Amino acid sequence: MLKTSELADLARSCGADLLGVAGVDRFDGLPADKHPRAILPETASVVVLGRRIPRGALRGVEEGTNFTNYATYGDDWLDNRFTSLVTYRVAEFLEDAGWESVPLPNLPPEVPPMGVAVAKDRPAPNVMLDLADAAVRAGVGEIGYCGVLLTPQFGPRQRIQMILTDAPLEPTPLLEKPICPRSQECRGACPLGALRAAKDLAVRGRTSPAVADVDYSLCRSCKNGARPNRWHSAGKPDRLAAYCIRTCIDFLEKSGRIGNRFHSAFRVRPAWTVKTEADLYRI
């Protein structure tokens, strides 16, 4: 029987910074069009893999002087090349051991169906799974007040992908120690006021309190480092380099809540912010 520890060792050798495994029972209660078994009916385990976003890839955005570096090493290449290669290698390892494996990129779960169901008992294509939700169920992290996945190692600085497999792997423990302090003060971390009153978020039968009700229509107009979803207009904007998430990174580091430590602080001078595109020309 393949052990989760063997899988983790292989993943690390391929460059993975994060790995978690959830038994398919942890997804009980999800609707059919959001359940892993909609894609692989024999799914026994869900493997979540991740690679860190280098903190330095955010430096140009933090200084307001270089946004392309993040787009390359924090988003496009990191996701489509580096993390995808890790996912592919781990899927190969599982299939070499005789277990079918479905590698999945982190496509936005908000994308509506784009086809016709092939049978009455099957959801319409394409089924898009919520990978951040899966990461919580696999014990990789939690959804912070900011509404994005936080891990004990890197806070919000990672890209994740997933593998569905019929291999009966031992699940990794759910995260017990909280990362985010759930402070209402975080509401002020958005220059546009998009972080509204908190709401409860239930994942894996447990309630995670104080997750911001994010106004994504405002996020889509953000000029403070947010980027449009590169996969689909219905997807949430990429906020991982935005002012709100950079503020989160700075707080988590200074409060010692994440493991990846540095000799210098992330935010060493007042951060720039603008509310509209016109403000860019007045600075």
Sine and cosine of phi, psi and omega as CSV:
sin_phi,cos_phi,sin_psi,cos_psi,sin_omega,cos_omega
0.00,0.00,0.74,-0.67,0.01,-1.00
-0.94,0.35,0.73,-0.68,-0.02,-1.00
-0.99,-0.12,0.55,-0.84,0.06,-1.00
-0.88,0.48,-0.57,0.82,0.01,-1.00
-0.90,0.44,-0.58,0.81,0.05,-1.00
-0.92,0.39,-0.66,0.75,0.03,-1.00
-0.90,0.44,-0.67,0.74,0.00,-1.00
-0.90,0.44,-0.65,0.76,0.03,-1.00
-0.89,0.46,-0.69,0.72,0.02,-1.00
-0.89,0.45,-0.69,0.73,-0.01,-1.00
-0.88,0.47,-0.68,0.73,0.02,-1.00
-0.89,0.45,-0.63,0.77,0.00,-1.00
-0.91,0.41,-0.38,0.93,0.03,-1.00
-1.00,-0.02,-0.06,1.00,0.06,-1.00
0.94,-0.35,0.05,1.00,0.00,-1.00
-0.93,0.36,0.68,-0.73,0.12,-0.99
-0.99,-0.13,-0.37,0.93,-0.07,-1.00
-0.69,-0.72,0.60,-0.80,0.12,-0.99
-0.45,-0.89,0.72,-0.70,0.10,-0.99
-0.60,-0.80,0.47,-0.88,-0.01,-1.00
-0.78,-0.62,0.76,-0.65,0.08,-1.00
-0.87,-0.49,0.74,-0.67,0.18,-0.98
-0.92,0.39,0.47,-0.88,-0.08,-1.00
-0.90,0.44,-0.36,0.93,0.03,-1.00
-0.90,0.43,-0.38,0.93,0.03,-1.00
-0.94,0.34,-0.15,0.99,0.01,-1.00
-0.97,-0.23,0.15,0.99,0.04,-1.00
-0.84,0.55,0.65,-0.76,0.05,-1.00
0.99,-0.12,-0.24,0.97,0.04,-1.00
-0.96,0.27,0.53,-0.85,0.07,-1.00
-0.90,0.44,0.38,-0.93,-0.09,-1.00
-0.85,0.53,-0.58,0.82,-0.05,-1.00
-0.99,0.15,0.06,1.00,0.06,-1.00
-0.81,-0.59,0.17,0.99,-0.07,-1.00
-0.98,-0.18,0.67,-0.75,0.01,-1.00
-0.80,0.60,-0.54,0.84,-0.05,-1.00
-0.96,0.29,-0.12,0.99,0.14,-0.99
-0.93,0.38,-0.46,0.89,-0.02,-1.00
-0.99,-0.13,-0.73,0.68,0.06,-1.00
-0.82,-0.58,0.99,-0.11,-0.06,-1.00
-0.84,0.54,-0.42,0.91,-0.01,-1.00
-1.00,-0.01,0.20,0.98,-0.01,-1.00
-0.79,0.62,0.81,-0.59,0.11,-0.99
-0.93,-0.36,-0.51,0.86,-0.04,-1.00
-0.64,-0.77,0.53,-0.85,0.08,-1.00
-0.88,-0.47,0.87,-0.50,-0.03,-1.00
-0.97,-0.25,0.83,-0.56,0.04,-1.00
-0.95,-0.31,0.80,-0.61,-0.03,-1.00
-0.86,-0.51,0.50,-0.86,0.02,-1.00
-0.51,-0.86,0.45,-0.89,0.16,-0.99
-0.80,-0.60,0.58,-0.82,-0.07,-1.00
-0.94,0.33,0.49,-0.87,0.26,-0.96
-1.00,0.06,0.89,-0.46,0.03,-1.00
-0.83,0.56,0.70,-0.71,0.00,-1.00
-0.86,0.51,-0.58,0.82,0.01,-1.00
-0.90,0.44,-0.39,0.92,0.04,-1.00
-0.93,0.37,-0.27,0.96,0.02,-1.00
-0.99,-0.11,-0.13,0.99,-0.12,-0.99
-0.89,0.46,-0.69,0.72,-0.02,-1.00
-0.89,0.45,-0.57,0.82,0.05,-1.00
-0.95,0.32,-0.67,0.74,0.02,-1.00
-0.85,0.52,-0.60,0.80,0.01,-1.00
-1.00,0.05,-0.20,0.98,-0.01,-1.00
0.96,0.27,0.38,0.92,-0.12,-0.99
-0.88,-0.48,-0.25,0.97,-0.02,-1.00
-0.41,-0.91,0.93,-0.36,-0.02,-1.00
-0.98,-0.20,-0.34,0.94,-0.07,-1.00
-0.93,0.36,-0.57,0.82,-0.04,-1.00
-0.87,0.49,-0.67,0.74,0.06,-1.00
-0.91,0.42,-0.67,0.74,-0.02,-1.00
-0.86,0.52,-0.54,0.84,-0.01,-1.00
-0.99,0.12,-0.85,0.53,-0.15,-0.99
-1.00,-0.05,-0.17,0.98,0.05,-1.00
-0.95,-0.31,-0.23,0.97,-0.08,-1.00
-0.71,-0.70,-0.99,0.11,-0.20,-0.98
-0.86,0.51,-0.91,0.43,-0.05,-1.00
-0.91,0.42,-0.65,0.76,-0.02,-1.00
-0.86,0.51,-0.69,0.72,-0.05,-1.00
-0.98,0.18,-0.80,0.60,-0.16,-0.99
-0.98,0.19,-0.33,0.95,-0.03,-1.00
-0.89,-0.45,-0.90,0.43,-0.15,-0.99
-0.93,0.37,-0.78,0.62,-0.02,-1.00
-0.94,0.34,-0.62,0.79,0.03,-1.00
-0.88,0.48,-0.61,0.79,0.01,-1.00
-0.91,0.42,-0.67,0.75,0.07,-1.00
-0.86,0.51,-0.74,0.67,-0.01,-1.00
-0.86,0.52,-0.69,0.73,0.00,-1.00
-0.89,0.46,-0.70,0.72,-0.02,-1.00
-0.91,0.42,-0.64,0.77,0.01,-1.00
-0.93,0.37,-0.63,0.78,0.07,-1.00
-0.89,0.46,-0.65,0.76,0.07,-1.00
-0.87,0.50,-0.68,0.73,0.00,-1.00
-0.87,0.49,-0.70,0.71,0.02,-1.00
-0.90,0.43,-0.68,0.74,-0.03,-1.00
-0.95,0.31,-0.51,0.86,0.10,-0.99
-0.91,0.42,-0.44,0.90,0.05,-1.00
-1.00,0.05,0.02,1.00,0.08,-1.00
1.00,-0.10,0.19,0.98,-0.04,-1.00
-0.93,-0.36,0.82,-0.57,0.01,-1.00
-0.90,0.44,0.62,-0.78,-0.09,-1.00
-0.63,-0.78,0.74,-0.67,0.00,-1.00
-0.93,-0.36,0.97,-0.25,0.05,-1.00
-0.98,0.22,0.67,-0.74,-0.04,-1.00
-0.74,-0.67,0.80,-0.60,0.13,-0.99
-0.97,0.25,0.19,-0.98,-0.03,-1.00
-1.00,0.03,0.97,0.24,0.04,-1.00
-1.00,0.10,0.49,-0.87,-0.10,-1.00
-0.91,0.40,0.82,-0.58,0.00,-1.00
-0.93,0.37,-0.21,0.98,0.00,-1.00
-0.98,0.22,-0.19,0.98,-0.03,-1.00
-0.89,0.46,0.79,-0.61,-0.01,-1.00
-0.96,0.28,0.27,-0.96,0.05,-1.00
-0.82,0.57,0.60,-0.80,-0.05,-1.00
-0.83,-0.55,0.47,0.88,-0.01,-1.00
-0.24,-0.97,-0.13,-0.99,-0.02,-1.00
-0.94,-0.33,0.70,-0.71,0.01,-1.00
-0.85,0.53,0.68,-0.73,-0.02,-1.00
-0.98,0.20,-0.26,0.97,0.04,-1.00
-0.40,-0.91,0.36,-0.93,-0.08,-1.00
-0.91,0.42,-0.44,0.90,-0.05,-1.00
-1.00,-0.09,0.21,0.98,-0.01,-1.00
-0.81,-0.59,0.61,-0.79,0.03,-1.00
-0.94,0.35,0.40,-0.92,0.00,-1.00
-0.94,0.34,0.53,-0.85,0.11,-0.99
-0.97,0.24,0.44,-0.90,-0.04,1.00
-0.99,-0.17,0.71,-0.70,0.07,-1.00
-0.95,0.30,0.82,-0.58,0.01,-1.00
-0.90,-0.43,0.90,-0.43,-0.01,-1.00
-1.00,0.06,0.45,-0.89,0.01,-1.00
-1.00,0.00,0.98,-0.20,-0.10,-1.00
-0.95,0.30,-0.52,0.86,0.06,-1.00
-0.91,0.42,-0.67,0.75,0.07,-1.00
-0.88,0.47,-0.68,0.73,0.02,-1.00
-0.89,0.45,-0.60,0.80,0.01,-1.00
-0.89,0.45,-0.61,0.79,0.06,-1.00
-0.91,0.42,-0.70,0.72,-0.01,-1.00
-0.92,0.39,-0.39,0.92,0.03,-1.00
-1.00,-0.04,0.02,1.00,0.04,-1.00
0.98,0.20,0.24,0.97,-0.02,-1.00
-0.97,0.26,-0.55,0.83,-0.04,-1.00
-0.14,-0.99,-0.38,-0.92,0.00,-1.00
-0.65,-0.76,0.29,-0.96,0.14,-0.99
-1.00,0.01,0.88,-0.47,-0.05,-1.00
-0.98,0.19,0.09,-1.00,0.05,-1.00
-0.82,0.57,-0.54,0.84,-0.03,-1.00
-0.94,0.35,-0.22,0.98,0.02,-1.00
1.00,-0.01,0.11,0.99,0.03,-1.00
-0.89,-0.46,0.29,-0.96,0.00,-1.00
-0.93,0.37,0.77,-0.64,0.11,-0.99
-0.89,-0.45,0.67,-0.74,0.08,-1.00
-0.88,-0.47,0.42,-0.91,0.00,-1.00
-0.89,0.45,-0.40,0.92,-0.03,-1.00
-0.99,0.13,-0.71,0.70,-0.21,-0.98
-0.79,-0.62,0.07,1.00,-0.10,-1.00
0.90,0.44,-0.82,-0.57,0.00,-1.00
-1.00,0.00,0.09,1.00,-0.15,-0.99
-1.00,0.00,0.95,0.31,0.12,-0.99
-0.38,-0.93,0.35,-0.94,0.19,-0.98
-0.89,-0.46,0.67,-0.74,-0.06,-1.00
-0.83,-0.56,0.44,-0.90,0.16,-0.99
-0.66,-0.75,-0.03,-1.00,-0.19,-0.98
-0.53,-0.85,0.46,-0.89,0.10,-0.99
-0.76,-0.65,0.78,-0.63,0.17,-0.99
-0.99,-0.12,0.74,-0.68,-0.04,-1.00
-0.58,-0.81,0.45,-0.89,0.09,-1.00
-1.00,0.05,0.09,1.00,0.06,-1.00
-0.95,0.32,0.79,-0.62,0.01,-1.00
-0.99,0.14,0.97,0.23,-0.05,-1.00
-0.99,0.14,0.45,-0.89,0.09,-1.00
-0.95,0.31,0.81,-0.58,-0.02,-1.00
-0.92,0.39,0.50,-0.87,0.14,-0.99
-1.00,0.09,0.47,-0.88,-0.06,-1.00
-0.90,0.44,0.51,-0.86,0.14,-0.99
-0.93,0.37,0.52,-0.85,0.01,-1.00
-0.91,0.40,0.77,-0.64,-0.02,-1.00
-0.95,-0.30,-0.67,0.74,-0.03,-1.00
-0.99,0.16,0.85,-0.52,-0.03,-1.00
-0.93,0.37,0.51,-0.86,0.05,-1.00
-0.99,-0.17,-0.74,0.67,-0.07,-1.00
-1.00,0.07,0.71,-0.70,0.03,-1.00
-0.97,0.24,-0.10,1.00,0.02,-1.00
0.85,0.52,0.67,0.74,-0.05,-1.00
-1.00,0.09,0.73,-0.68,0.07,-1.00
-0.91,0.42,-0.29,0.96,0.04,-1.00
-0.89,0.45,-0.39,0.92,0.01,-1.00
-0.91,0.42,-0.29,0.96,0.03,-1.00
-0.86,0.51,-0.46,0.89,0.00,-1.00
-0.99,0.14,0.04,1.00,-0.05,-1.00
-0.99,0.15,-0.03,1.00,0.04,-1.00
-0.93,-0.36,0.88,-0.48,0.01,-1.00
-0.88,0.48,-0.38,0.93,-0.04,-1.00
-0.99,-0.11,-0.07,1.00,-0.01,-1.00
0.95,0.30,0.52,0.85,-0.05,-1.00
-0.99,0.16,-0.26,0.97,0.02,-1.00
-1.00,0.03,0.98,-0.18,-0.08,-1.00
-1.00,-0.04,-0.13,-0.99,-0.03,-1.00
-0.79,0.62,0.57,-0.82,-0.08,-1.00
-0.94,0.34,0.43,-0.90,0.11,-0.99
-0.72,-0.70,0.38,-0.92,0.05,-1.00
-0.99,0.12,0.58,-0.82,-0.01,-1.00
-0.81,-0.59,0.86,-0.51,-0.02,-1.00
-0.99,-0.12,0.84,-0.55,0.07,-1.00
-0.71,-0.71,0.76,-0.65,0.03,-1.00
0.83,0.56,0.65,0.76,0.08,-1.00
0.96,0.28,0.08,1.00,0.02,-1.00
-0.88,-0.48,0.53,-0.85,-0.02,-1.00
-0.99,-0.14,0.81,-0.59,0.07,-1.00
-0.98,-0.20,0.94,-0.33,-0.11,-0.99
-0.97,0.26,0.33,-0.94,0.16,-0.99
0.83,0.55,0.87,0.50,0.20,-0.98
-0.96,-0.27,0.79,-0.62,-0.09,-1.00
-0.88,0.47,0.62,-0.79,0.16,-0.99
-1.00,0.08,0.99,-0.11,-0.16,-0.99
-0.99,0.11,0.75,-0.66,0.10,-1.00
-1.00,0.04,1.00,-0.08,-0.09,-1.00
-0.95,0.31,-0.30,0.96,0.10,-1.00
-0.91,0.42,-0.56,0.83,0.09,-1.00
-0.96,0.28,-0.64,0.77,0.02,-1.00
-0.84,0.54,-0.61,0.79,-0.05,-1.00
-0.92,0.38,-0.30,0.95,0.04,-1.00
-0.98,-0.19,0.06,1.00,-0.08,-1.00
-0.93,0.38,0.72,-0.70,0.03,-1.00
-0.93,-0.36,0.29,0.96,-0.08,-1.00
-0.97,-0.24,0.46,0.89,0.05,-1.00
0.91,-0.41,-0.16,0.99,0.08,-1.00
-0.95,0.30,0.48,-0.88,-0.02,-1.00
-0.75,-0.66,0.54,-0.84,0.06,-1.00
-0.87,0.49,0.49,-0.87,0.08,-1.00
-0.88,0.47,0.83,-0.56,-0.11,-0.99
-0.99,0.17,-0.12,0.99,-0.03,-1.00
-0.99,-0.11,-0.66,0.75,-0.10,-0.99
-0.33,-0.94,0.59,-0.81,-0.04,-1.00
-0.91,0.42,-0.37,0.93,0.03,-1.00
-0.98,0.20,-0.29,0.96,-0.03,-1.00
-0.96,0.28,0.41,-0.91,0.05,-1.00
-0.91,0.42,0.58,-0.82,0.06,-1.00
-0.89,0.45,0.42,-0.91,0.07,-1.00
-0.99,0.16,0.93,-0.35,-0.05,-1.00
-0.97,-0.25,0.09,1.00,-0.16,-0.99
-0.92,0.39,-0.31,0.95,0.11,-0.99
-0.94,-0.34,0.10,0.99,-0.03,-1.00
-0.96,0.26,0.29,-0.96,-0.03,-1.00
-0.81,0.58,-0.67,0.74,-0.06,-1.00
-0.88,0.47,-0.70,0.72,-0.05,-1.00
-0.98,0.22,-0.55,0.84,0.10,-0.99
-0.90,0.43,-0.57,0.82,0.08,-1.00
-0.91,0.40,-0.63,0.78,0.05,-1.00
-0.88,0.48,-0.70,0.71,0.02,-1.00
-0.86,0.52,-0.74,0.68,-0.02,-1.00
-0.87,0.50,-0.69,0.72,-0.01,-1.00
-0.91,0.41,-0.73,0.69,-0.05,-1.00
-0.89,0.45,-0.60,0.80,0.04,-1.00
-0.93,0.36,-0.74,0.67,-0.07,-1.00
-0.92,0.39,-0.46,0.89,0.01,-1.00
-1.00,-0.02,0.05,1.00,0.06,-1.00
0.93,0.38,0.48,0.88,-0.07,-1.00
-1.00,-0.01,-0.15,0.99,0.04,-1.00
-0.79,-0.62,0.40,-0.92,-0.17,-0.98
-0.99,0.13,-0.49,0.87,-0.04,-1.00
-0.97,0.26,0.97,-0.23,-0.12,-0.99
-0.97,-0.26,0.41,-0.91,-0.02,-1.00
-0.74,-0.67,0.34,-0.94,0.01,-1.00
-0.97,0.25,-0.37,0.93,-0.01,-1.00
-0.81,-0.59,0.40,-0.92,0.02,-1.00
-0.94,0.34,0.46,-0.89,0.04,-1.00
-0.94,0.34,-0.74,0.67,-0.02,-1.00
-0.97,-0.25,0.95,-0.30,-0.08,-1.00
-0.94,-0.35,-0.02,1.00,0.05,-1.00
-0.47,-0.88,0.33,-0.95,-0.02,-1.00
-0.81,0.58,0.71,-0.71,-0.03,-1.00
-0.99,0.17,0.54,-0.84,0.04,-1.00
-0.99,0.16,0.52,-0.85,0.10,-0.99
-0.55,-0.84,0.54,-0.84,0.14,-0.99
-0.70,-0.72,0.46,-0.89,0.00,-1.00
-0.98,-0.19,-0.51,0.86,0.00,-1.00
-0.68,-0.73,0.25,-0.97,0.03,-1.00
-0.89,0.46,-0.53,0.85,0.01,-1.00
-0.90,0.44,-0.53,0.85,0.02,-1.00
-0.88,0.47,-0.47,0.88,-0.01,-1.00
-0.87,0.49,-0.52,0.86,-0.06,-1.00
-1.00,0.01,-0.07,1.00,0.01,-1.00
-0.98,-0.21,-0.15,0.99,-0.03,-1.00
-0.95,0.32,0.00,0.00,0.00,0.00
